[in-house]
Amino acid sequence: MPKSAPVHGLTPIGVFLPKLFRHGRLALLIVLFSLGAGMVGYHFVARLPWIDAFLNASMILTGMGPVAPMTTAASKLFAGIYAMYSGVAFLTSVGIMFAPVLHRGLHRFHLEP
């Protein structure tokens, strides 16, 4: 009968928390980059003022939907591409943020009682 791999305890909380914060910073960078890209696009392509560009980009990024109507073909193309990108970027950042927690949970289930 083959031997199973040795089971070790959970990673100490002092190692886990810095890992969680690193993942959180990466997720925050993705969200901030995505928000900034959306703001720049809405400002220069759709000709929205900066505050409206922020509102539209943040609403699209979080999945709430657009606020300002897009009137030109270029702005509609940008809004569509940004909406598709935003869905992926937001879900990716959520996945990055929760990966260490889920990983720790799976390890907890794997430990012998």
C-alpha positions as CSV (number, residue, x, y, z in Angstrom):
1,M,0.0,0.0,0.0
2,P,1.6,3.4,-1.0
3,K,2.2,5.9,1.7
4,S,0.4,9.2,1.6
5,A,2.2,12.4,1.8
6,P,2.8,13.7,5.3
7,V,0.1,16.1,6.6
8,H,1.3,19.3,8.1
9,G,-0.8,21.8,10.1
10,L,-2.2,25.0,8.6
11,T,0.1,27.8,7.8
12,P,0.6,30.0,10.8
13,I,-1.6,33.1,10.8
14,G,1.6,35.3,10.8
15,V,2.4,33.8,7.4
16,F,-1.2,33.7,6.1
17,L,-2.1,37.3,6.7
18,P,0.8,38.9,4.8
19,K,-0.1,36.5,1.9
20,L,-3.7,37.7,2.1
21,F,-2.6,41.4,2.1
22,R,-0.4,40.8,-1.0
23,H,-3.3,39.3,-2.9
24,G,-5.5,42.2,-1.7
25,R,-3.0,44.7,-3.0
26,L,-2.8,42.9,-6.4
27,A,-6.6,42.9,-6.7
28,L,-6.7,46.6,-5.7
29,L,-4.1,47.4,-8.4
30,I,-6.2,45.6,-11.0
31,V,-9.3,47.5,-10.0
32,L,-7.6,50.8,-9.9
33,F,-5.9,50.2,-13.3
34,S,-9.3,49.2,-14.8
35,L,-11.0,52.2,-13.3
36,G,-8.3,54.5,-14.6
37,A,-8.4,53.0,-18.1
38,G,-12.2,53.4,-18.2
39,M,-12.1,57.0,-17.0
40,V,-9.5,57.9,-19.6
41,G,-11.6,56.2,-22.3
42,Y,-14.9,57.8,-21.3
43,H,-13.2,61.2,-21.0
44,F,-11.4,61.2,-24.3
45,V,-13.6,59.0,-26.5
46,A,-17.1,59.7,-25.1
47,R,-16.1,63.3,-24.2
48,L,-17.6,63.0,-20.7
49,P,-16.3,65.3,-17.9
50,W,-13.9,63.6,-15.5
51,I,-16.5,63.1,-12.7
52,D,-19.0,61.6,-15.2
53,A,-16.2,59.4,-16.6
54,F,-15.5,58.2,-13.1
55,L,-19.1,57.5,-12.4
56,N,-19.6,55.6,-15.7
57,A,-16.4,53.6,-15.4
58,S,-17.1,52.6,-11.8
59,M,-20.7,51.6,-12.6
60,I,-19.6,49.5,-15.5
61,L,-16.7,48.0,-13.6
62,T,-18.9,46.8,-10.7
63,G,-21.6,45.5,-13.1
64,M,-24.3,48.1,-12.3
65,G,-24.6,49.4,-15.9
66,P,-23.9,52.6,-17.8
67,V,-25.1,56.0,-16.6
68,A,-24.4,58.3,-19.5
69,P,-25.7,57.5,-22.9
70,M,-23.1,57.0,-25.6
71,T,-23.9,59.0,-28.7
72,T,-21.1,58.3,-31.2
73,A,-20.0,55.1,-32.8
74,A,-16.6,55.4,-31.2
75,S,-18.0,55.8,-27.7
76,K,-20.3,52.9,-28.2
77,L,-17.5,50.7,-29.3
78,F,-15.3,51.8,-26.4
79,A,-18.2,51.2,-23.9
80,G,-18.8,47.7,-25.3
81,I,-15.2,46.7,-25.1
82,Y,-14.7,48.3,-21.7
83,A,-17.8,46.4,-20.4
84,M,-16.5,43.1,-21.6
85,Y,-13.1,43.8,-20.1
86,S,-14.6,45.0,-16.9
87,G,-16.5,41.8,-16.3
88,V,-13.3,39.8,-16.6
89,A,-11.2,42.2,-14.6
90,F,-13.6,42.4,-11.7
91,L,-14.1,38.7,-11.4
92,T,-10.3,38.2,-11.7
93,S,-9.7,40.6,-8.9
94,V,-12.3,38.9,-6.7
95,G,-10.7,35.5,-7.4
96,I,-7.3,36.8,-6.6
97,M,-8.6,38.3,-3.3
98,F,-10.3,35.1,-2.2
99,A,-7.8,32.5,-3.4
100,P,-5.7,32.4,-0.2
101,V,-8.9,32.1,1.9
102,L,-10.2,29.2,-0.2
103,H,-6.8,27.6,-0.3
104,R,-6.6,27.7,3.5
105,G,-10.1,26.3,3.8
106,L,-9.2,23.3,1.5
107,H,-6.2,22.6,3.6
108,R,-8.3,22.7,6.8
109,F,-10.6,20.0,5.3
110,H,-7.6,17.9,4.3
111,L,-6.1,17.8,7.8
112,E,-6.5,14.7,9.9
113,P,-8.6,15.1,13.0
